[in-house]
């Protein structure tokens, strides 16, 4: 079945990707159209250009992915069991473990009173590295470090197309716990 109800035509240009799409899915299975729709909305505002300054909440994560990996942030939506929305089961590979670790880092930020998915902060991309220089606000710094560590992890991990849009029901119920150290998840 194909995604239906698109509000914009699909093309190679990310600005023309659909922002509202729907498709029925089995109970307990995250609809891949919803995952893609969410990322298209995030992608629309992300530039991911090197040596540029970013200040747009969750858009920072999309830019950090582009900076640290050279890949589109779309490549990580629905990858494995933890990349994209939600997360359950056991991570499938090193890339998926990076996503789990990032989820843990955001969880820690939330426990500290921050809103990582809405937190704006300034960062710079230099030589495929996210830099969080001169941040004085604790939440800005914490969220930027989460994204910085994740971008570094994803950049070093192999990317396996086999795990793109991996179905949740294949992830299982056993999941790893989060371990914390200063600045993010361990």
Rosetta constraint file for C-alpha pairs under 8 A:
AtomPair CA 1 CA 23 HARMONIC 7.60 0.50
AtomPair CA 2 CA 23 HARMONIC 7.08 0.50
AtomPair CA 3 CA 21 HARMONIC 5.95 0.50
AtomPair CA 3 CA 22 HARMONIC 5.50 0.50
AtomPair CA 3 CA 23 HARMONIC 5.20 0.50
AtomPair CA 3 CA 33 HARMONIC 6.01 0.50
AtomPair CA 4 CA 21 HARMONIC 5.53 0.50
AtomPair CA 4 CA 22 HARMONIC 5.38 0.50
AtomPair CA 4 CA 23 HARMONIC 6.28 0.50
AtomPair CA 5 CA 20 HARMONIC 6.67 0.50
AtomPair CA 5 CA 21 HARMONIC 4.98 0.50
AtomPair CA 5 CA 22 HARMONIC 6.02 0.50
AtomPair CA 6 CA 18 HARMONIC 5.26 0.50
AtomPair CA 6 CA 19 HARMONIC 6.75 0.50
AtomPair CA 6 CA 20 HARMONIC 5.31 0.50
AtomPair CA 6 CA 21 HARMONIC 4.75 0.50
AtomPair CA 6 CA 22 HARMONIC 7.73 0.50
AtomPair CA 7 CA 18 HARMONIC 5.77 0.50
AtomPair CA 7 CA 19 HARMONIC 6.19 0.50
AtomPair CA 7 CA 20 HARMONIC 5.72 0.50
AtomPair CA 7 CA 21 HARMONIC 7.38 0.50
AtomPair CA 8 CA 16 HARMONIC 6.11 0.50
AtomPair CA 8 CA 17 HARMONIC 6.30 0.50
AtomPair CA 8 CA 18 HARMONIC 4.78 0.50
AtomPair CA 8 CA 19 HARMONIC 6.79 0.50
AtomPair CA 9 CA 16 HARMONIC 6.03 0.50
AtomPair CA 9 CA 17 HARMONIC 6.37 0.50
AtomPair CA 9 CA 18 HARMONIC 6.24 0.50
AtomPair CA 10 CA 16 HARMONIC 5.83 0.50
AtomPair CA 10 CA 17 HARMONIC 4.80 0.50
AtomPair CA 10 CA 18 HARMONIC 6.06 0.50
AtomPair CA 11 CA 16 HARMONIC 5.98 0.50
AtomPair CA 11 CA 17 HARMONIC 6.30 0.50
AtomPair CA 12 CA 16 HARMONIC 7.65 0.50
AtomPair CA 12 CA 17 HARMONIC 7.86 0.50
AtomPair CA 13 CA 17 HARMONIC 7.00 0.50
AtomPair CA 14 CA 40 HARMONIC 7.43 0.50
AtomPair CA 14 CA 43 HARMONIC 7.11 0.50
AtomPair CA 14 CA 44 HARMONIC 6.55 0.50
AtomPair CA 15 CA 44 HARMONIC 5.56 0.50
AtomPair CA 17 CA 40 HARMONIC 6.36 0.50
AtomPair CA 18 CA 37 HARMONIC 6.67 0.50
AtomPair CA 18 CA 40 HARMONIC 6.82 0.50
AtomPair CA 19 CA 37 HARMONIC 5.42 0.50
AtomPair CA 19 CA 38 HARMONIC 7.53 0.50
AtomPair CA 19 CA 40 HARMONIC 6.02 0.50
AtomPair CA 19 CA 41 HARMONIC 5.75 0.50
AtomPair CA 20 CA 37 HARMONIC 5.92 0.50
AtomPair CA 21 CA 33 HARMONIC 6.14 0.50
AtomPair CA 21 CA 34 HARMONIC 6.84 0.50
AtomPair CA 21 CA 37 HARMONIC 6.15 0.50
AtomPair CA 22 CA 33 HARMONIC 5.82 0.50
AtomPair CA 22 CA 34 HARMONIC 6.53 0.50
AtomPair CA 23 CA 31 HARMONIC 6.92 0.50
AtomPair CA 23 CA 33 HARMONIC 6.33 0.50
AtomPair CA 24 CA 31 HARMONIC 7.03 0.50
AtomPair CA 25 CA 29 HARMONIC 6.33 0.50
AtomPair CA 25 CA 30 HARMONIC 7.11 0.50
AtomPair CA 25 CA 31 HARMONIC 5.43 0.50
AtomPair CA 28 CA 168 HARMONIC 7.59 0.50
AtomPair CA 28 CA 169 HARMONIC 7.29 0.50
AtomPair CA 29 CA 167 HARMONIC 6.69 0.50
AtomPair CA 29 CA 168 HARMONIC 5.59 0.50
AtomPair CA 29 CA 169 HARMONIC 6.37 0.50
AtomPair CA 30 CA 34 HARMONIC 7.55 0.50
AtomPair CA 30 CA 35 HARMONIC 7.57 0.50
AtomPair CA 30 CA 167 HARMONIC 7.43 0.50
AtomPair CA 30 CA 168 HARMONIC 6.57 0.50
AtomPair CA 31 CA 35 HARMONIC 6.58 0.50
AtomPair CA 32 CA 36 HARMONIC 6.15 0.50
AtomPair CA 32 CA 78 HARMONIC 7.12 0.50
AtomPair CA 32 CA 165 HARMONIC 6.55 0.50
AtomPair CA 33 CA 37 HARMONIC 5.88 0.50
AtomPair CA 34 CA 38 HARMONIC 6.11 0.50
AtomPair CA 35 CA 39 HARMONIC 6.49 0.50
AtomPair CA 35 CA 77 HARMONIC 6.33 0.50
AtomPair CA 35 CA 78 HARMONIC 6.44 0.50
AtomPair CA 35 CA 84 HARMONIC 6.94 0.50
AtomPair CA 35 CA 85 HARMONIC 6.62 0.50
AtomPair CA 36 CA 40 HARMONIC 6.12 0.50
AtomPair CA 36 CA 74 HARMONIC 7.63 0.50
AtomPair CA 36 CA 77 HARMONIC 6.64 0.50
AtomPair CA 36 CA 78 HARMONIC 7.91 0.50
AtomPair CA 37 CA 41 HARMONIC 6.38 0.50
AtomPair CA 38 CA 42 HARMONIC 6.47 0.50
AtomPair CA 39 CA 43 HARMONIC 5.80 0.50
AtomPair CA 39 CA 73 HARMONIC 7.75 0.50
AtomPair CA 39 CA 74 HARMONIC 6.25 0.50
AtomPair CA 39 CA 77 HARMONIC 6.73 0.50
AtomPair CA 40 CA 44 HARMONIC 6.02 0.50
AtomPair CA 40 CA 74 HARMONIC 7.54 0.50
AtomPair CA 41 CA 45 HARMONIC 7.50 0.50
AtomPair CA 42 CA 46 HARMONIC 6.80 0.50
AtomPair CA 42 CA 58 HARMONIC 7.39 0.50
AtomPair CA 42 CA 59 HARMONIC 6.08 0.50
AtomPair CA 42 CA 62 HARMONIC 7.21 0.50
AtomPair CA 43 CA 47 HARMONIC 7.99 0.50
AtomPair CA 43 CA 59 HARMONIC 7.51 0.50
AtomPair CA 43 CA 62 HARMONIC 6.86 0.50
AtomPair CA 43 CA 73 HARMONIC 7.27 0.50
AtomPair CA 43 CA 74 HARMONIC 7.46 0.50
AtomPair CA 45 CA 59 HARMONIC 6.77 0.50
AtomPair CA 46 CA 59 HARMONIC 5.68 0.50
AtomPair CA 46 CA 60 HARMONIC 7.63 0.50
AtomPair CA 46 CA 62 HARMONIC 6.33 0.50
AtomPair CA 46 CA 63 HARMONIC 5.96 0.50
AtomPair CA 47 CA 63 HARMONIC 6.48 0.50
AtomPair CA 48 CA 52 HARMONIC 8.00 0.50
AtomPair CA 48 CA 62 HARMONIC 7.12 0.50
AtomPair CA 48 CA 63 HARMONIC 4.11 0.50
AtomPair CA 48 CA 64 HARMONIC 7.05 0.50
AtomPair CA 48 CA 65 HARMONIC 7.93 0.50
AtomPair CA 48 CA 66 HARMONIC 5.37 0.50
AtomPair CA 48 CA 67 HARMONIC 6.18 0.50
AtomPair CA 49 CA 63 HARMONIC 7.53 0.50
AtomPair CA 49 CA 66 HARMONIC 7.88 0.50
AtomPair CA 49 CA 67 HARMONIC 7.33 0.50
AtomPair CA 49 CA 125 HARMONIC 7.67 0.50
AtomPair CA 50 CA 67 HARMONIC 6.62 0.50
AtomPair CA 50 CA 124 HARMONIC 7.65 0.50
AtomPair CA 50 CA 125 HARMONIC 5.11 0.50
AtomPair CA 50 CA 126 HARMONIC 6.27 0.50
AtomPair CA 50 CA 127 HARMONIC 7.61 0.50
AtomPair CA 50 CA 128 HARMONIC 7.57 0.50
AtomPair CA 51 CA 124 HARMONIC 5.78 0.50
AtomPair CA 51 CA 125 HARMONIC 4.97 0.50
AtomPair CA 51 CA 126 HARMONIC 5.61 0.50
AtomPair CA 52 CA 124 HARMONIC 5.80 0.50
AtomPair CA 52 CA 125 HARMONIC 6.49 0.50
AtomPair CA 53 CA 122 HARMONIC 6.19 0.50
AtomPair CA 53 CA 123 HARMONIC 5.76 0.50
AtomPair CA 53 CA 124 HARMONIC 5.36 0.50
AtomPair CA 53 CA 125 HARMONIC 7.85 0.50
AtomPair CA 54 CA 60 HARMONIC 6.40 0.50
AtomPair CA 54 CA 63 HARMONIC 7.99 0.50
AtomPair CA 54 CA 121 HARMONIC 7.19 0.50
AtomPair CA 54 CA 122 HARMONIC 5.31 0.50
AtomPair CA 54 CA 123 HARMONIC 5.89 0.50
AtomPair CA 54 CA 124 HARMONIC 7.22 0.50
AtomPair CA 55 CA 59 HARMONIC 7.94 0.50
AtomPair CA 55 CA 60 HARMONIC 6.98 0.50
AtomPair CA 55 CA 120 HARMONIC 5.42 0.50
AtomPair CA 55 CA 121 HARMONIC 5.31 0.50
AtomPair CA 55 CA 122 HARMONIC 5.24 0.50
AtomPair CA 55 CA 123 HARMONIC 7.77 0.50
AtomPair CA 56 CA 60 HARMONIC 6.19 0.50
AtomPair CA 56 CA 119 HARMONIC 7.81 0.50
AtomPair CA 56 CA 120 HARMONIC 5.28 0.50
AtomPair CA 56 CA 121 HARMONIC 7.24 0.50
AtomPair CA 57 CA 116 HARMONIC 7.70 0.50
AtomPair CA 57 CA 117 HARMONIC 6.25 0.50
AtomPair CA 57 CA 118 HARMONIC 4.59 0.50
AtomPair CA 57 CA 119 HARMONIC 4.64 0.50
AtomPair CA 57 CA 120 HARMONIC 4.02 0.50
AtomPair CA 57 CA 121 HARMONIC 6.91 0.50
AtomPair CA 58 CA 62 HARMONIC 7.13 0.50
AtomPair CA 58 CA 116 HARMONIC 7.45 0.50
AtomPair CA 58 CA 117 HARMONIC 4.92 0.50
AtomPair CA 58 CA 118 HARMONIC 5.73 0.50
AtomPair CA 58 CA 119 HARMONIC 6.97 0.50
AtomPair CA 58 CA 120 HARMONIC 7.51 0.50
AtomPair CA 59 CA 63 HARMONIC 6.34 0.50
AtomPair CA 60 CA 64 HARMONIC 5.96 0.50
AtomPair CA 60 CA 120 HARMONIC 7.66 0.50
AtomPair CA 60 CA 121 HARMONIC 7.67 0.50
AtomPair CA 60 CA 147 HARMONIC 7.79 0.50
AtomPair CA 61 CA 65 HARMONIC 6.18 0.50
AtomPair CA 61 CA 147 HARMONIC 5.85 0.50
AtomPair CA 62 CA 66 HARMONIC 6.51 0.50
AtomPair CA 62 CA 72 HARMONIC 7.95 0.50
AtomPair CA 62 CA 73 HARMONIC 5.28 0.50
AtomPair CA 63 CA 67 HARMONIC 6.05 0.50
AtomPair CA 63 CA 73 HARMONIC 7.60 0.50
AtomPair CA 64 CA 68 HARMONIC 5.95 0.50
AtomPair CA 64 CA 125 HARMONIC 7.65 0.50
AtomPair CA 64 CA 130 HARMONIC 6.23 0.50
AtomPair CA 64 CA 147 HARMONIC 6.44 0.50
AtomPair CA 64 CA 148 HARMONIC 6.82 0.50
AtomPair CA 64 CA 151 HARMONIC 5.80 0.50
AtomPair CA 65 CA 69 HARMONIC 5.80 0.50
AtomPair CA 65 CA 70 HARMONIC 7.35 0.50
AtomPair CA 65 CA 71 HARMONIC 6.91 0.50
AtomPair CA 65 CA 72 HARMONIC 7.17 0.50
AtomPair CA 65 CA 73 HARMONIC 5.72 0.50
AtomPair CA 65 CA 150 HARMONIC 7.95 0.50
AtomPair CA 65 CA 151 HARMONIC 5.29 0.50
AtomPair CA 65 CA 154 HARMONIC 7.63 0.50
AtomPair CA 66 CA 70 HARMONIC 4.83 0.50
AtomPair CA 66 CA 71 HARMONIC 5.22 0.50
AtomPair CA 66 CA 72 HARMONIC 5.64 0.50
AtomPair CA 66 CA 73 HARMONIC 6.25 0.50
AtomPair CA 67 CA 125 HARMONIC 5.94 0.50
AtomPair CA 67 CA 126 HARMONIC 8.00 0.50
AtomPair CA 67 CA 128 HARMONIC 4.95 0.50
AtomPair CA 67 CA 129 HARMONIC 6.35 0.50
AtomPair CA 67 CA 130 HARMONIC 6.67 0.50
AtomPair CA 67 CA 151 HARMONIC 7.40 0.50
AtomPair CA 68 CA 128 HARMONIC 4.78 0.50
AtomPair CA 68 CA 129 HARMONIC 5.53 0.50
AtomPair CA 68 CA 130 HARMONIC 6.74 0.50
AtomPair CA 68 CA 151 HARMONIC 4.73 0.50
AtomPair CA 68 CA 152 HARMONIC 5.77 0.50
AtomPair CA 68 CA 154 HARMONIC 7.19 0.50
AtomPair CA 68 CA 155 HARMONIC 5.37 0.50
AtomPair CA 69 CA 128 HARMONIC 7.12 0.50
AtomPair CA 69 CA 151 HARMONIC 6.74 0.50
AtomPair CA 69 CA 152 HARMONIC 7.78 0.50
AtomPair CA 69 CA 154 HARMONIC 6.40 0.50
AtomPair CA 69 CA 155 HARMONIC 4.42 0.50
AtomPair CA 70 CA 128 HARMONIC 7.58 0.50
AtomPair CA 71 CA 75 HARMONIC 6.82 0.50
AtomPair CA 72 CA 76 HARMONIC 7.97 0.50
AtomPair CA 73 CA 77 HARMONIC 7.30 0.50
AtomPair CA 75 CA 79 HARMONIC 7.36 0.50
AtomPair CA 75 CA 164 HARMONIC 7.55 0.50
AtomPair CA 76 CA 83 HARMONIC 5.71 0.50
AtomPair CA 76 CA 84 HARMONIC 6.33 0.50
AtomPair CA 76 CA 164 HARMONIC 7.53 0.50
AtomPair CA 77 CA 83 HARMONIC 5.78 0.50
AtomPair CA 77 CA 84 HARMONIC 4.33 0.50
AtomPair CA 77 CA 85 HARMONIC 7.43 0.50
AtomPair CA 77 CA 164 HARMONIC 7.68 0.50
AtomPair CA 77 CA 165 HARMONIC 7.18 0.50
AtomPair CA 78 CA 82 HARMONIC 7.60 0.50
AtomPair CA 78 CA 83 HARMONIC 5.61 0.50
AtomPair CA 78 CA 84 HARMONIC 5.19 0.50
AtomPair CA 78 CA 85 HARMONIC 7.30 0.50
AtomPair CA 78 CA 164 HARMONIC 6.03 0.50
AtomPair CA 78 CA 165 HARMONIC 4.36 0.50
AtomPair CA 78 CA 166 HARMONIC 6.15 0.50
AtomPair CA 79 CA 83 HARMONIC 5.15 0.50
AtomPair CA 79 CA 84 HARMONIC 7.01 0.50
AtomPair CA 79 CA 96 HARMONIC 7.05 0.50
AtomPair CA 79 CA 163 HARMONIC 5.32 0.50
AtomPair CA 79 CA 164 HARMONIC 4.39 0.50
AtomPair CA 79 CA 165 HARMONIC 5.33 0.50
AtomPair CA 79 CA 166 HARMONIC 5.89 0.50
AtomPair CA 80 CA 91 HARMONIC 6.60 0.50
AtomPair CA 80 CA 92 HARMONIC 5.72 0.50
AtomPair CA 80 CA 93 HARMONIC 7.72 0.50
AtomPair CA 80 CA 96 HARMONIC 5.61 0.50
AtomPair CA 80 CA 163 HARMONIC 4.99 0.50
AtomPair CA 80 CA 164 HARMONIC 6.49 0.50
AtomPair CA 80 CA 165 HARMONIC 6.99 0.50
AtomPair CA 80 CA 166 HARMONIC 5.12 0.50
AtomPair CA 80 CA 167 HARMONIC 7.92 0.50
AtomPair CA 80 CA 171 HARMONIC 7.91 0.50
AtomPair CA 81 CA 87 HARMONIC 5.58 0.50
AtomPair CA 81 CA 88 HARMONIC 5.84 0.50
AtomPair CA 81 CA 89 HARMONIC 6.43 0.50
AtomPair CA 81 CA 90 HARMONIC 6.87 0.50
AtomPair CA 81 CA 91 HARMONIC 5.58 0.50
AtomPair CA 81 CA 92 HARMONIC 6.73 0.50
AtomPair CA 81 CA 96 HARMONIC 6.62 0.50
AtomPair CA 81 CA 166 HARMONIC 6.80 0.50
AtomPair CA 81 CA 167 HARMONIC 7.83 0.50
AtomPair CA 81 CA 168 HARMONIC 6.41 0.50
AtomPair CA 81 CA 171 HARMONIC 5.79 0.50
AtomPair CA 82 CA 86 HARMONIC 6.56 0.50
AtomPair CA 82 CA 87 HARMONIC 4.19 0.50
AtomPair CA 82 CA 88 HARMONIC 6.46 0.50
AtomPair CA 82 CA 91 HARMONIC 6.62 0.50
AtomPair CA 82 CA 96 HARMONIC 5.86 0.50
AtomPair CA 82 CA 97 HARMONIC 7.63 0.50
AtomPair CA 82 CA 99 HARMONIC 5.38 0.50
AtomPair CA 82 CA 100 HARMONIC 5.41 0.50
AtomPair CA 82 CA 103 HARMONIC 7.73 0.50
AtomPair CA 83 CA 87 HARMONIC 7.10 0.50
AtomPair CA 83 CA 96 HARMONIC 6.24 0.50
AtomPair CA 83 CA 99 HARMONIC 5.05 0.50
AtomPair CA 83 CA 100 HARMONIC 7.36 0.50
AtomPair CA 87 CA 100 HARMONIC 7.48 0.50
AtomPair CA 88 CA 168 HARMONIC 7.28 0.50
AtomPair CA 88 CA 171 HARMONIC 6.44 0.50
AtomPair CA 88 CA 172 HARMONIC 7.28 0.50
AtomPair CA 88 CA 173 HARMONIC 6.80 0.50
AtomPair CA 88 CA 174 HARMONIC 7.87 0.50
AtomPair CA 88 CA 175 HARMONIC 6.38 0.50
AtomPair CA 89 CA 171 HARMONIC 4.50 0.50
AtomPair CA 89 CA 172 HARMONIC 4.62 0.50
AtomPair CA 89 CA 173 HARMONIC 4.83 0.50
AtomPair CA 89 CA 174 HARMONIC 5.05 0.50
AtomPair CA 89 CA 175 HARMONIC 4.55 0.50
AtomPair CA 89 CA 176 HARMONIC 7.76 0.50
AtomPair CA 90 CA 171 HARMONIC 5.94 0.50
AtomPair CA 90 CA 172 HARMONIC 6.79 0.50
AtomPair CA 90 CA 173 HARMONIC 7.70 0.50
AtomPair CA 90 CA 174 HARMONIC 6.14 0.50
AtomPair CA 90 CA 175 HARMONIC 4.96 0.50
AtomPair CA 90 CA 176 HARMONIC 6.57 0.50
AtomPair CA 91 CA 96 HARMONIC 5.13 0.50
AtomPair CA 91 CA 97 HARMONIC 5.43 0.50
AtomPair CA 91 CA 100 HARMONIC 7.09 0.50
AtomPair CA 91 CA 171 HARMONIC 7.53 0.50
AtomPair CA 91 CA 175 HARMONIC 7.94 0.50
AtomPair CA 92 CA 96 HARMONIC 5.76 0.50
AtomPair CA 92 CA 97 HARMONIC 7.37 0.50
AtomPair CA 92 CA 163 HARMONIC 7.69 0.50
AtomPair CA 92 CA 171 HARMONIC 7.95 0.50
AtomPair CA 93 CA 97 HARMONIC 6.22 0.50
AtomPair CA 94 CA 98 HARMONIC 6.31 0.50
AtomPair CA 94 CA 157 HARMONIC 5.62 0.50
AtomPair CA 94 CA 158 HARMONIC 6.94 0.50
AtomPair CA 95 CA 99 HARMONIC 6.61 0.50
AtomPair CA 95 CA 153 HARMONIC 7.53 0.50
AtomPair CA 95 CA 154 HARMONIC 5.77 0.50
AtomPair CA 95 CA 157 HARMONIC 5.33 0.50
AtomPair CA 95 CA 158 HARMONIC 6.48 0.50
AtomPair CA 95 CA 159 HARMONIC 6.40 0.50
AtomPair CA 96 CA 100 HARMONIC 6.31 0.50
AtomPair CA 97 CA 101 HARMONIC 6.08 0.50
AtomPair CA 98 CA 102 HARMONIC 6.14 0.50
AtomPair CA 98 CA 150 HARMONIC 6.05 0.50
AtomPair CA 98 CA 153 HARMONIC 5.80 0.50
AtomPair CA 98 CA 154 HARMONIC 6.23 0.50
AtomPair CA 99 CA 103 HARMONIC 6.16 0.50
AtomPair CA 99 CA 150 HARMONIC 7.19 0.50
AtomPair CA 100 CA 104 HARMONIC 6.26 0.50
AtomPair CA 101 CA 105 HARMONIC 6.20 0.50
AtomPair CA 101 CA 150 HARMONIC 7.55 0.50
AtomPair CA 101 CA 178 HARMONIC 7.33 0.50
AtomPair CA 101 CA 185 HARMONIC 5.81 0.50
AtomPair CA 101 CA 186 HARMONIC 7.15 0.50
AtomPair CA 102 CA 106 HARMONIC 6.24 0.50
AtomPair CA 102 CA 146 HARMONIC 6.20 0.50
AtomPair CA 102 CA 147 HARMONIC 7.25 0.50
AtomPair CA 102 CA 149 HARMONIC 7.89 0.50
AtomPair CA 102 CA 150 HARMONIC 5.81 0.50
AtomPair CA 102 CA 185 HARMONIC 7.16 0.50
AtomPair CA 103 CA 107 HARMONIC 6.13 0.50
AtomPair CA 104 CA 108 HARMONIC 6.21 0.50
AtomPair CA 104 CA 178 HARMONIC 5.58 0.50
AtomPair CA 104 CA 179 HARMONIC 7.82 0.50
AtomPair CA 104 CA 184 HARMONIC 7.81 0.50
AtomPair CA 104 CA 185 HARMONIC 5.73 0.50
AtomPair CA 105 CA 109 HARMONIC 6.32 0.50
AtomPair CA 105 CA 143 HARMONIC 7.99 0.50
AtomPair CA 105 CA 146 HARMONIC 5.72 0.50
AtomPair CA 105 CA 180 HARMONIC 7.83 0.50
AtomPair CA 105 CA 184 HARMONIC 4.88 0.50
AtomPair CA 105 CA 185 HARMONIC 4.77 0.50
AtomPair CA 106 CA 110 HARMONIC 6.21 0.50
AtomPair CA 106 CA 116 HARMONIC 5.91 0.50
AtomPair CA 106 CA 143 HARMONIC 6.99 0.50
AtomPair CA 106 CA 146 HARMONIC 6.89 0.50
AtomPair CA 107 CA 111 HARMONIC 6.28 0.50
AtomPair CA 108 CA 112 HARMONIC 6.35 0.50
AtomPair CA 108 CA 180 HARMONIC 7.81 0.50
AtomPair CA 108 CA 184 HARMONIC 7.23 0.50
AtomPair CA 108 CA 185 HARMONIC 7.63 0.50
AtomPair CA 109 CA 113 HARMONIC 6.58 0.50
AtomPair CA 109 CA 114 HARMONIC 5.30 0.50
AtomPair CA 109 CA 115 HARMONIC 7.12 0.50
AtomPair CA 109 CA 116 HARMONIC 6.53 0.50
AtomPair CA 109 CA 139 HARMONIC 7.14 0.50
AtomPair CA 109 CA 142 HARMONIC 6.55 0.50
AtomPair CA 109 CA 143 HARMONIC 6.82 0.50
AtomPair CA 110 CA 114 HARMONIC 4.79 0.50
AtomPair CA 110 CA 115 HARMONIC 5.76 0.50
AtomPair CA 110 CA 116 HARMONIC 6.79 0.50
AtomPair CA 113 CA 139 HARMONIC 7.98 0.50
AtomPair CA 114 CA 119 HARMONIC 7.45 0.50
AtomPair CA 114 CA 139 HARMONIC 5.46 0.50
AtomPair CA 115 CA 119 HARMONIC 5.59 0.50
AtomPair CA 115 CA 139 HARMONIC 7.82 0.50
AtomPair CA 116 CA 139 HARMONIC 7.78 0.50
AtomPair CA 116 CA 143 HARMONIC 5.65 0.50
AtomPair CA 119 CA 139 HARMONIC 7.40 0.50
AtomPair CA 119 CA 140 HARMONIC 6.49 0.50
AtomPair CA 119 CA 143 HARMONIC 7.21 0.50
AtomPair CA 120 CA 140 HARMONIC 6.64 0.50
AtomPair CA 121 CA 135 HARMONIC 7.74 0.50
AtomPair CA 121 CA 140 HARMONIC 5.26 0.50
AtomPair CA 121 CA 141 HARMONIC 7.69 0.50
AtomPair CA 121 CA 144 HARMONIC 6.90 0.50
AtomPair CA 122 CA 132 HARMONIC 7.04 0.50
AtomPair CA 122 CA 135 HARMONIC 7.55 0.50
AtomPair CA 123 CA 130 HARMONIC 6.73 0.50
AtomPair CA 123 CA 131 HARMONIC 5.56 0.50
AtomPair CA 123 CA 132 HARMONIC 4.98 0.50
AtomPair CA 123 CA 133 HARMONIC 6.86 0.50
AtomPair CA 123 CA 144 HARMONIC 7.52 0.50
AtomPair CA 124 CA 130 HARMONIC 5.91 0.50
AtomPair CA 124 CA 131 HARMONIC 5.19 0.50
AtomPair CA 124 CA 132 HARMONIC 6.90 0.50
AtomPair CA 124 CA 133 HARMONIC 7.98 0.50
AtomPair CA 125 CA 129 HARMONIC 5.49 0.50
AtomPair CA 125 CA 130 HARMONIC 4.78 0.50
AtomPair CA 125 CA 131 HARMONIC 6.19 0.50
AtomPair CA 126 CA 130 HARMONIC 6.64 0.50
AtomPair CA 126 CA 131 HARMONIC 7.27 0.50
AtomPair CA 129 CA 148 HARMONIC 7.67 0.50
AtomPair CA 129 CA 151 HARMONIC 7.81 0.50
AtomPair CA 129 CA 152 HARMONIC 7.19 0.50
AtomPair CA 130 CA 148 HARMONIC 5.32 0.50
AtomPair CA 130 CA 151 HARMONIC 7.33 0.50
AtomPair CA 131 CA 148 HARMONIC 7.07 0.50
AtomPair CA 132 CA 141 HARMONIC 7.00 0.50
AtomPair CA 132 CA 144 HARMONIC 6.07 0.50
AtomPair CA 132 CA 145 HARMONIC 6.93 0.50
AtomPair CA 132 CA 148 HARMONIC 7.61 0.50
AtomPair CA 135 CA 140 HARMONIC 6.62 0.50
AtomPair CA 135 CA 141 HARMONIC 5.62 0.50
AtomPair CA 136 CA 140 HARMONIC 7.58 0.50
AtomPair CA 136 CA 141 HARMONIC 6.92 0.50
AtomPair CA 137 CA 141 HARMONIC 6.17 0.50
AtomPair CA 138 CA 142 HARMONIC 6.06 0.50
AtomPair CA 139 CA 143 HARMONIC 6.07 0.50
AtomPair CA 140 CA 144 HARMONIC 6.00 0.50
AtomPair CA 141 CA 145 HARMONIC 6.06 0.50
AtomPair CA 142 CA 146 HARMONIC 6.30 0.50
AtomPair CA 142 CA 183 HARMONIC 6.19 0.50
AtomPair CA 142 CA 184 HARMONIC 7.24 0.50
AtomPair CA 143 CA 147 HARMONIC 6.33 0.50
AtomPair CA 144 CA 148 HARMONIC 5.93 0.50
AtomPair CA 145 CA 149 HARMONIC 5.95 0.50
AtomPair CA 145 CA 183 HARMONIC 6.48 0.50
AtomPair CA 145 CA 184 HARMONIC 7.00 0.50
AtomPair CA 146 CA 150 HARMONIC 6.15 0.50
AtomPair CA 146 CA 183 HARMONIC 7.45 0.50
AtomPair CA 146 CA 184 HARMONIC 5.87 0.50
AtomPair CA 146 CA 185 HARMONIC 7.93 0.50
AtomPair CA 147 CA 151 HARMONIC 6.03 0.50
AtomPair CA 148 CA 152 HARMONIC 6.28 0.50
AtomPair CA 149 CA 153 HARMONIC 6.10 0.50
AtomPair CA 150 CA 154 HARMONIC 6.03 0.50
AtomPair CA 151 CA 155 HARMONIC 5.99 0.50
AtomPair CA 152 CA 156 HARMONIC 6.39 0.50
AtomPair CA 153 CA 157 HARMONIC 6.15 0.50
AtomPair CA 154 CA 158 HARMONIC 7.75 0.50
AtomPair CA 160 CA 164 HARMONIC 7.70 0.50
AtomPair CA 162 CA 166 HARMONIC 7.98 0.50
AtomPair CA 166 CA 170 HARMONIC 7.48 0.50
AtomPair CA 167 CA 171 HARMONIC 7.31 0.50
AtomPair CA 168 CA 172 HARMONIC 7.62 0.50
AtomPair CA 178 CA 185 HARMONIC 6.75 0.50
AtomPair CA 178 CA 186 HARMONIC 7.50 0.50
AtomPair CA 179 CA 185 HARMONIC 5.80 0.50
AtomPair CA 179 CA 186 HARMONIC 5.30 0.50
AtomPair CA 180 CA 184 HARMONIC 6.18 0.50
AtomPair CA 180 CA 185 HARMONIC 4.43 0.50
AtomPair CA 180 CA 186 HARMONIC 5.07 0.50
AtomPair CA 181 CA 185 HARMONIC 5.96 0.50
AtomPair CA 181 CA 186 HARMONIC 5.71 0.50
